[in-house]
Amino acid sequence: MNLDSAINSCPYCGESIEFFIEPLEEVQEYFEDCTVCCQPIQILVIPNIETGTPDVRFLCANDTF
């Protein structure tokens, strides 16, 4: 399995964290705990066909998009 890595800031503590996503052609949504503050982060991965690079959003667990 080939995973892509991305770096984004935790919406709770602001620390930069690296995470891995599986390159798929569909929207992915899952939760992962911040490695610094342990808060649950909602990760939303939206494929971008034009650029080939997915758009990745980190949200607080109770946020809506």
C-alpha positions, 0 to 999 in steps of 0.5 A: 500500500502506498501512503502519502504524507501531509503536515497540518496544524492541530486545530486545538493546540496549533502544533504541526503534525504529520499524518498519512493518507491513502491516495483514493479517488473518493472523499475520506473522513476519519478521526485521529488523535493529535500526537501532542495534546491527544485531542480527537481531530476530524480529518477530511481528505478531498481529492483534487483532480485538477492538481492531483494533490488532495485537499486536507482539512483538520477540524475539531471533532465537533466542527461541521464542514 
